[in-house]
């Protein structure tokens, strides 16, 4: 497995994880409005922060891939 495939898979995994965390945080927030709580171990804002961190890594990986592609084909 070459490094480009690995970067692609990691990027997809992080993006899916960030999206999942954001969806869970939104569902939890809507649940709080109605008086329910699905996840007791963390706050909603903490889940959003984790999603943002994963998205920052995705952006960094994508920018690195773009830079490498531009180096190969100027």
C-alpha positions as CSV (number, residue, x, y, z in Angstrom):
1,X,0.0,0.0,0.0
2,X,1.5,3.3,-1.0
3,X,1.4,6.5,0.9
4,X,-1.3,8.1,-1.3
5,X,-3.7,5.3,-0.7
6,X,-3.0,5.5,3.0
7,X,-3.6,9.2,3.1
8,X,-6.8,8.8,1.2
9,X,-8.1,6.2,3.6
10,X,-7.1,8.2,6.7
11,X,-8.7,11.3,5.3
12,X,-12.0,9.4,4.6
13,X,-11.9,7.8,8.0
14,X,-11.4,11.1,9.8
15,X,-14.1,12.8,7.7
16,X,-16.6,10.1,8.4
17,X,-15.7,10.1,12.1
18,X,-16.1,13.9,12.2
19,X,-19.4,13.7,10.5
20,X,-20.6,11.0,12.8
21,X,-19.5,13.0,15.9
22,X,-21.3,16.1,14.6
23,X,-24.5,14.1,13.9
24,X,-24.4,12.6,17.4
25,X,-23.8,16.0,19.0
26,X,-26.7,17.5,17.1
27,X,-29.0,14.6,18.1
28,X,-27.8,14.9,21.7
29,X,-28.5,18.7,21.6
30,X,-32.0,18.2,20.3
31,X,-32.5,15.5,23.0
32,X,-31.5,18.1,25.6
33,X,-34.3,20.4,24.4
34,X,-36.9,17.7,25.2
35,X,-35.2,16.7,28.4
36,X,-33.5,13.5,27.3
37,X,-29.8,12.7,27.3
38,X,-28.4,9.8,25.3
39,X,-24.7,10.2,26.2
40,X,-23.8,10.7,29.8
41,X,-20.0,10.7,29.6
42,X,-19.3,13.9,27.6
43,X,-20.8,17.3,26.8
44,X,-22.2,18.2,23.4
45,X,-19.6,21.0,22.9
46,X,-16.8,18.5,23.5
47,X,-18.0,16.2,20.7
48,X,-18.2,19.2,18.4
49,X,-14.6,20.1,19.4
50,X,-13.5,16.6,18.6
51,X,-15.2,16.8,15.2
52,X,-13.5,20.1,14.4
53,X,-10.1,18.6,15.3
54,X,-10.7,15.7,13.0
55,X,-11.7,18.0,10.2
56,X,-8.6,20.1,10.7
57,X,-6.5,16.9,10.2
58,X,-8.6,16.2,7.0
59,X,-7.9,19.6,5.7
60,X,-4.2,19.3,6.4
61,X,-4.0,15.9,4.7
62,X,-5.8,17.3,1.6
63,X,-3.6,20.3,1.4
64,X,-0.5,18.1,1.6
65,X,-1.9,16.0,-1.2
66,X,-2.6,19.0,-3.4
67,X,0.9,20.4,-2.7
68,X,2.5,17.0,-3.7
69,X,0.4,16.9,-6.9
70,X,1.5,20.4,-7.8
71,X,5.1,19.6,-7.2
72,X,4.8,16.6,-9.6
73,X,2.9,18.5,-12.3
74,X,3.9,22.2,-12.3
